[in-house]
Amino acid sequence: MASGVKPRVKVPKSAAAGSAITIKTLISHKMESGRRKDKKTGELIPRSIINRFTCEFNGQSVVDIAMETSISTNPFFQFDATVPEAGEFKFTWYDDDGSVYEAAKKVKIA
């Protein structure tokens, strides 16, 4: 597991039924490509990148993104989603080392 990884999500607390909302996500992650060498030992630093990001609303897929080695450090995603009913958004980031980072946010119907 990479150290210092912190997912952050910004979702409105309420929305009108059927309206589109803007969701912003950011995860703090160093994103090692596996090609850099440790300055002290000279050995390659193992690859460790977030390789997939998913978002679901009440179990239904909203976004599924595959990432490659050229993704930047601390990847940020912003997207719109329609909220048909009250429920919960679940956000999941998958790391090369098998770690999974999750966050969830509820939305009420106003």
PyMOL commands that set and color helices and strands:
alter all, ss='L'
color gray80, all
select strands_A, chain A and resi 6-10+14-15+19-28+50-57+60-66+76-83+87-95+100-109
alter strands_A, ss='S'
color yellow, strands_A
deselect
rebuild
show_as cartoon
